[in-house]
Amino acid sequence: MNDPKSSPSEDIERDPPDTAPVPPPGADAEAGDRVTALEAQVADLRNQLLRALAEAENTRRRAQKEREDTAKYAVSAFAKELVGVSDNLHRALEAVPPEAVQENESVRTLIIGIEAIERQLAAVFEQAGIRKIEPLGEMYDPNFHQVMFEVENTGKPPGTIVQLLQAGYIIHDRLLREAMVGVARGEPAQRKKVDTVA
């Protein structure tokens, strides 16, 4: 019954026959090409993801900057109107002759009240980040000044602001209103000659 040549323990120890399918020739090359294609696709998707993340971060930063700017400059139109009020208070103070202030107690009290209002308005401007531009003696800057006229024989270099008609204002780092100025006109020797011959 039993085969004297083999024992049951020997049958168990023997490896089963190899049943895995044998790959056809050229299958390794095909698998390598597929792996390369998948790696390229992964790299492309990673690149797209990084770009999308960068774009989302840029959009977030832009939105945050716009929110900050809106908060900072939302009062610009209102502030521009208040600047006109400040100008009128200053004109009212300048319109009263010093003799009237000394002679009349009511006028003196009125002037003290207007000065108090002007100081309070200046404090409110400062809290809101609004600064006055009074560029007398500075060089003309087209970003902040509007030239209304030129003055001759001032002894100052051309373009120097020699007269201030209306103060300008800046809110934070933006121009709210240009200063209206008169500038020194250079002497004929100092003026640049313009070539009009074409």
C-alpha positions as CSV (number, residue, x, y, z in Angstrom):
1,M,0.0,0.0,0.0
2,N,2.6,2.5,1.0
3,D,5.3,3.3,-1.4
4,P,8.5,2.2,0.2
5,K,10.3,5.0,-1.6
6,S,8.4,7.9,-0.1
7,S,7.1,8.6,3.3
8,P,4.2,10.8,4.2
9,S,6.4,13.4,5.8
10,E,8.4,13.8,2.6
11,D,5.3,14.5,0.6
12,I,4.5,17.5,2.9
13,E,7.9,18.9,2.7
14,R,8.0,19.0,-1.0
15,D,7.2,22.4,-2.6
16,P,4.0,22.5,-4.6
17,P,4.6,23.0,-8.3
18,D,4.9,26.6,-9.5
19,T,1.4,27.6,-10.6
20,A,2.1,31.4,-11.2
21,P,1.6,32.4,-14.8
22,V,4.7,33.1,-16.7
23,P,4.6,36.7,-18.0
24,P,4.7,37.1,-21.7
25,P,7.9,38.4,-23.3
26,G,8.1,42.2,-23.2
27,A,5.7,42.6,-20.2
28,D,8.4,44.1,-18.0
29,A,9.0,46.9,-20.5
30,E,5.2,47.5,-20.7
31,A,5.0,47.7,-16.8
32,G,7.9,50.1,-16.7
33,D,6.2,52.4,-19.3
34,R,3.0,52.3,-17.3
35,V,4.9,53.2,-14.0
36,T,6.7,56.1,-15.8
37,A,3.3,57.4,-17.2
38,L,1.8,57.2,-13.7
39,E,4.7,59.0,-12.1
40,A,4.4,61.7,-14.7
41,Q,0.7,62.0,-14.0
42,V,1.4,62.2,-10.2
43,A,4.0,64.9,-10.8
44,D,1.5,66.9,-13.0
45,L,-1.3,66.6,-10.4
46,R,1.1,67.6,-7.6
47,N,2.1,70.7,-9.7
48,Q,-1.6,71.6,-10.3
49,L,-2.3,71.2,-6.6
50,L,0.6,73.5,-5.6
51,R,-0.5,76.1,-8.1
52,A,-4.1,75.9,-6.8
53,L,-2.9,76.3,-3.2
54,A,-0.7,79.3,-4.2
55,E,-3.6,80.9,-6.0
56,A,-5.9,80.3,-3.1
57,E,-3.3,81.9,-0.7
58,N,-2.9,84.9,-3.1
59,T,-6.7,85.3,-3.2
60,R,-6.9,85.2,0.6
61,R,-4.1,87.8,0.9
62,R,-5.8,90.1,-1.7
63,A,-9.2,89.8,0.1
64,Q,-7.5,90.6,3.4
65,K,-5.7,93.6,2.0
66,E,-9.0,94.8,0.4
67,R,-10.8,94.4,3.8
68,E,-8.0,96.4,5.5
69,D,-8.1,99.1,2.8
70,T,-11.9,99.3,3.1
71,A,-11.6,99.8,6.8
72,K,-8.9,102.4,6.5
73,Y,-10.3,104.4,3.6
74,A,-14.0,103.9,4.0
75,V,-14.3,107.4,5.6
76,S,-12.5,109.2,2.8
77,A,-15.6,110.8,1.3
78,F,-16.8,111.9,4.7
79,A,-13.4,113.1,5.7
80,K,-13.2,115.2,2.5
81,E,-16.4,117.0,3.5
82,L,-15.0,117.6,7.0
83,V,-11.8,119.0,5.5
84,G,-14.0,121.7,4.0
85,V,-15.6,122.4,7.4
86,S,-12.1,122.8,8.9
87,D,-11.2,125.3,6.2
88,N,-14.3,127.3,6.9
89,L,-13.5,127.4,10.6
90,H,-10.0,128.6,9.8
91,R,-11.4,131.3,7.5
92,A,-13.8,132.5,10.2
93,L,-10.9,132.9,12.6
94,E,-8.8,134.8,10.0
95,A,-11.8,137.1,9.1
96,V,-12.1,138.6,12.5
97,P,-9.8,141.7,12.9
98,P,-7.6,141.5,16.0
99,E,-9.0,144.9,17.2
100,A,-12.5,143.5,17.3
101,V,-11.3,140.6,19.5
102,Q,-9.6,143.0,22.0
103,E,-12.5,145.5,22.1
104,N,-15.5,143.2,22.2
105,E,-15.9,140.5,24.9
106,S,-18.6,138.6,22.9
107,V,-16.3,138.4,19.8
108,R,-13.5,137.2,22.0
109,T,-15.7,134.5,23.5
110,L,-16.9,133.5,20.0
111,I,-13.3,133.2,18.8
112,I,-12.3,131.1,21.8
113,G,-15.2,128.7,20.9
114,I,-14.3,128.5,17.3
115,E,-10.6,127.7,18.2
116,A,-11.8,125.0,20.6
117,I,-13.9,123.4,17.8
118,E,-10.9,123.6,15.4
119,R,-8.7,121.9,17.9
120,Q,-11.2,119.2,18.5
121,L,-11.6,118.6,14.8
122,A,-7.8,118.4,14.4
123,A,-7.8,115.7,17.2
124,V,-10.5,113.7,15.4
125,F,-8.5,114.0,12.1
126,E,-5.4,112.7,13.9
127,Q,-7.3,109.7,15.3
128,A,-8.6,108.9,11.8
129,G,-5.1,109.1,10.3
130,I,-5.7,112.4,8.5
131,R,-2.8,114.7,8.3
132,K,-2.6,118.3,7.0
133,I,-0.2,119.2,4.2
134,E,1.3,122.7,4.6
135,P,4.2,122.6,2.2
136,L,5.4,126.3,2.4
137,G,9.1,126.4,1.5
138,E,9.1,122.9,0.0
139,M,9.7,121.9,-3.6
140,Y,6.6,121.4,-5.7
141,D,5.5,117.8,-5.9
142,P,2.7,117.0,-8.5
143,N,1.5,114.1,-6.3
144,F,0.5,116.4,-3.4
145,H,0.3,120.0,-4.8
146,Q,-1.7,121.8,-7.3
147,V,0.0,124.9,-8.7
148,M,-2.4,127.8,-9.1
149,F,0.1,130.5,-10.2
150,E,3.8,131.3,-10.4
151,V,5.5,134.2,-8.5
152,E,8.5,136.1,-10.1
153,N,11.4,137.6,-8.3
154,T,11.2,135.6,-5.1
155,G,14.9,134.8,-4.8
156,K,13.9,131.2,-4.3
157,P,14.8,128.3,-6.7
158,P,12.2,127.6,-9.4
159,G,9.4,125.3,-8.2
160,T,9.7,126.3,-4.5
161,I,6.3,126.8,-2.9
162,V,6.1,130.4,-1.8
163,Q,2.4,130.8,-1.2
164,L,-0.2,128.4,0.3
165,L,-3.8,129.1,-0.8
166,Q,-5.4,126.0,0.6
167,A,-3.9,123.2,2.8
168,G,-3.9,119.7,1.5
169,Y,-4.7,116.5,3.4
170,I,-3.5,112.9,3.4
171,I,-5.5,110.0,4.9
172,H,-3.0,107.3,6.1
173,D,-0.8,107.1,3.0
174,R,-3.3,108.3,0.3
175,L,-3.9,111.8,-0.9
176,L,-7.3,113.1,0.3
177,R,-7.0,116.6,-1.2
178,E,-4.1,118.4,-3.0
179,A,-2.6,121.6,-1.5
180,M,-3.3,124.6,-3.7
181,V,0.0,126.5,-4.0
182,G,1.9,129.3,-5.7
183,V,5.4,128.5,-6.7
184,A,8.5,130.5,-7.4
185,R,9.2,131.2,-11.1
186,G,12.8,131.0,-11.9
187,E,14.7,133.9,-13.2
188,P,15.1,133.9,-17.0
189,A,18.6,132.5,-16.7
190,Q,17.3,129.7,-14.5
191,R,14.4,128.7,-16.7
192,K,14.9,125.7,-18.9
193,K,14.8,126.7,-22.6
194,V,12.2,124.7,-24.5
195,D,13.0,123.9,-28.1
196,T,9.9,124.7,-30.1
197,V,11.5,124.0,-33.5
198,A,10.3,120.7,-34.8
